[in-house]
Amino acid sequence: MPAPISDDDRERVAELLQQACGDGRITLEEFSVRVGAAWAASTDVELARASEGLAPAPVVGSARTVDRVVTVLSERRRRGRWRLPSGRLSTFTLLGATTLDLRDVVTGEDVIEITGTCVLGEIKVVVPEGVEVELTGTSALSSEELRLAAVPRLPGTPIIRVRVHAWLSSVVVKSKPPGSGARSWLADNLGL
């Protein structure tokens, strides 16, 4: 019979998952899903599933390191697996469109800070459901939109701070449900 677990047990697994995310063994999105499963677990078997299958060592060369995104008269999309080692990302968009999809980002930081300037352009930031987002910055003749799913914050996930100064621009931050990688982990391990 499965044994009951305590919040200390859940916290240990959450720390293990955070370390795995920081090492690049899982993405931010997979971390969000797994840490949610860890905090929802009521037995040791359910808790063990949340940390099951973690690679023993970081995956080398599988994630490009990014700390600055510049878009001028073009469109730039940062999606898929990429590394944000410092938890800080700066952006500059002029007469263009920048999309930052954080669902597969690899970082071990408790806070992710995105700062930038957008002039006559558009910046979109996509985050996994269940993370907390703060959107600030100066807007002049611009639109600013924060569209997060009405789901509880997953304990242990980083806070994402987006501070963009926008002139004649659009700034959108939205959450999306897990993509194919996290969805398949959910299906395989939780029967969803």
HELIX and SHEET records of a PDB file:
HELIX    1   1 ASP A    7  ASP A   23  1                                  17    
HELIX    2   2 LEU A   28  ALA A   40  1                                  13    
HELIX    3   3 ASP A   44  ALA A   50  1                                   7    
HELIX    4   4 SER A  180  LEU A  190  1                                  11    
SHEET    1   A 3 ARG A  64  THR A  65  0                                        
SHEET    2   A 3 TRP A  82  ARG A  83  1                                        
SHEET    3   A 3 VAL A 105  VAL A 106  1                                        
SHEET    1   B 5 ARG A  68  VAL A  72  0                                        
SHEET    2   B 5 ARG A  88  LEU A  94  1                                        
SHEET    3   B 5 VAL A 111  VAL A 119  1                                        
SHEET    4   B 5 ILE A 159  TRP A 167  1                                        
SHEET    5   B 5 GLU A 132  THR A 136  1                                        
SHEET    1   C 5 ARG A  68  VAL A  72  0                                        
SHEET    2   C 5 ARG A  88  LEU A  94  1                                        
SHEET    3   C 5 VAL A 111  VAL A 119  1                                        
SHEET    4   C 5 ILE A 159  TRP A 167  1                                        
SHEET    5   C 5 SER A 139  ALA A 140  1                                        
SHEET    1   D 5 GLU A  75  ARG A  78  0                                        
SHEET    2   D 5 ALA A  97  ASP A 101  1                                        
SHEET    3   D 5 GLU A 122  PRO A 128  1                                        
SHEET    4   D 5 SER A 170  LYS A 176  1                                        
SHEET    5   D 5 SER A 143  ARG A 147  1                                        
END                                                                             
